[in-house]
Amino acid sequence: MQFKVMTVIIVMLIALVIALAAILCSLISGGSRQAAMKTGGVAFVSMAGLGMVITTYLSPG
């Protein structure tokens, strides 16, 4: 159980960093703030979902 909790936290942090990077890239390239938030949201949800799938496969037992 401890392994799973730590993995979920790490996956969420990685997804958050990637989402922030996507927002930053979108703003730097001259996109609107609304479009940047949308891009960041999509990046966060997709990375978190992918991480959850990987966590499920890696979980012992």
N, C-alpha and C positions, 0 to 999 in steps of 0.2 A: 504493500500500500504506500509506503514511504517513497519508493521508487517512482510510482505513478504520479504522485502529487508533485514531486520535484520535476519530473519530465514535463508535466502540464504547465507548470510555472515557467520553465525554460522555453517551451514552445511559444507561450503567450508573449514572453519578452522578445523573442526573435521576431515574431509576427509584428509586434509593436514597432520595433526598430525598422523593419522592412516597410511598414505602412508610413512611418515618419519620413523615411528616405523617398518613398514614392510621392508624398505630399511636397517635399522639398524640391524634388526634381520637376514636378509639375509647375510649381510656383516659379522656379528659376527659368523654365522654358517659356514663361509668359502666359500661362493659363490663368483662368479666373480662380478665385478662392473656392467657389462652389465645386468646380470641376476637380480641383486638387483634393478636396475633402472626399469627393466621390471616389476618386482613384485610390486614396488612402484607405477608405472603408473597404473597397473591393479587395485590395491587397491584404488587409488585415484578416478579413473573413476567409479568403482563400488559403492563406498561410496557416491560420489557426485550424481550419478544417483539415488541411493536409497533415498538420502536426498531430491532430487527434487520431487520424487514421494510422499514422506511423506509431504513435504511442500504443494504440490498441494491439497492433501486430507485435510490438516489442515487449509488451507487458508479460512478465513471467507468470505462468499458470494460466 
